[in-house]
Amino acid sequence: MTVPHRPADPATARAPHPDGPSRAGHGSPVTPAADDGSGTRRGSPVTGAPHQIASDVLRTGAGSPVTPAADDVSETRAGSVVTIAPHQAADDVPGAGAGSPVTPAPPVRRNDYGTLRPPALGSWEPRLTVSVVIPAYECQEALDRTLAGLAAQTYPAHLMEVVVADDGSTPALRVPAVAPEATRIVRVPAGRWGRGWARQTGAEAASGDVVHWVDSDMILARDHIEAHMRWHHLASYAVVHGRVAFVADDVAPPPPEDVLAGAYEGGAAFGEARPHGWTAEVLRTTRELRDEVAGAYRLHSGATTSVAAWLLRAAGGVNTSLNMAEDTDLGYRLAQRGAVFIPDPEARAWHLGTSTVMRREADVHRHNWSFLGDLIPDLRWLRRHPRRRWAVPYVEVVIDAHGASYERVRASVDAALAGTVADTSVVLLGPWDELPSGRRASLDEPMLDTRLAYNLYEHEPRVRFVRTASESCAPTPFRVTCPAGWVLGPDSLAKLVGLAERDGYGLVSVALDETPAGVTALRLERTSAFSRAALVAADGPGPASGTAPPGFATTRPAMATRPTPDSMAAAPGPAPGSPVYGVLDALVDEMYGSIWVAAAEYGVVTDEEAEPVGGDPAKWRADAARWRSEATRLRAEVARLEAELRHARDADADGARHGGDRRLVGRLLRELGRR
């Protein structure tokens, strides 16, 4: 029995895995470099305060401003969404003039960002600051072109800075004469190297509300930054992708002066540039990612992508241990923190020459897939080994041991660890830090059941002991909350996760028992859905700013160290049954959909009803493989016997041979019967 609750127009499509004319808006002024001898420009940093409109903001084109400060919006909560239709100026929208209230848009359902209505380019007044971060290594000539393109941007110069992260170039990179005024160079720390370190070094030096990644071999259209930033003025959790076209390898790059003037866009080479085939196919089959549920992050690329600075920090920043696929890893963690991924076709950019992936796709996959399976549980085909441990689990099972007997806790934990979803971890909640370490009566101590549960799993690496559940289990994509004494069947987790993945649900509730006090339930929560709900509940679906919403925790990519009872601290998070859960559940239902199912359908029983944990998923797989092999052999044998029978029937034989035919048929039928 299932009672589904789901948003309208549910998105169920999943993307496969890999690995126009120029606008004539006025560009920002270009200031000659002021060289201080170090090769680093002396420029004013970005100092615009979040949620503040400067009185002297330069408009990016004709038209009225459309995004007033949050405090100026009467009868609208802070962070409200501007609902201006695409390509529509604020002057054309009733009541949307400067300082007028606007109507909040509904929260984004899954990744369907169609509820966000960005203003037309050149028709609005920005207020958020942006830091363009460029990781670079021994590429002065290419960097000169990229900076020239940034110097011509329509986004106001006083709201933009550029941070070039030099990854140990010799000689050191320098700021050229043609570059945005607020351009500076930072060096990756001595002894460190690689794209991960360069991106993170630049991000830590950035001061803008939004961090905008740009590769050092890119040329951006003049309104590229503006195209990105209008989305960030609408939604704090937006991650915006530019539209990159690849110029042929044999095309001579334009000089910086032509890039500044935009003269290159009229050339045939840039007009014939094409997107990456895999990216184009994903966008085509998912309605520009609007039909994606969990896989939109796979298009996240460091070539030209932007994200709110606080969301980047909340996701843990860039993984500095990676020199390749660091953008895919970051995209996955941003998704678990509630991000919506928006590919903007008007954020045009060109990559000079084909990419490494385009030239050496098999080599790139061979390299990246050796570690991405450890970091991204969603890539299931990289986790085919039945027993090994992974850095990031696929499912976290939370079991509350407060007041529960040792036997009931053991039944629940053992069953969770013995299921067919091998990359499962268990979080045991309890007063572990109150366990006394001194002399005690071993058989009669007051906290004996707590002690026994701790003893049993103290050295089990898949079990962690905490006092209260954390706010989020990110980057783990699913969390199951299971009452102690209820036991998952061998395939229960696989079936529940399969239901959520197939239909895109953010919450699956399993009805376990009903009493006058209420319904006891097991819950499977999609991490990204509850992260999004927490954002909307805390701060609304409004514009990005430099700070996280209240209570939104920050995590690092690295796994947490295993706690001990003496060092354990309570982790933040709402108490089970608190009103916060009701609010988040309602938002998750609105944005992702939710469903109730019966325990019997998914093999969840009480500890009294459960069979002893036995067997081994690996053994079951081996048995299944033997059965498949035997079935293949039998099918081949049946085919041989059927062919022999057809041959006998088709033979031109006399009556005596017909009798032999009947004898042959009888023999064949007996053989088939034995099989």
Helices and strands as residue ranges (DSSP letters): E 2-5, G 70-72, G 90-92, G 113-115, E 130-136, H 140-151, G 157-159, E 160-166, E 183-187, H 195-205, E 210-214, E 218-220, H 224-232, E 238-247, H 256-261, G 263-266, H 268-271, H 277-285, G 296-299, E 304-308, H 309-314, H 326-336, E 340-352, H 356-359, H 361-375, G 380-382, E 395-400, H 406-417, E 424-429, G 432-434, H 448-457, E 463-466, E 478-483, E 486-487, H 492-503, E 507-515, E 518-526, H 527-539, H 579-591, E 594-598, G 599-602, E 605-606, H 617-650, H 655-674
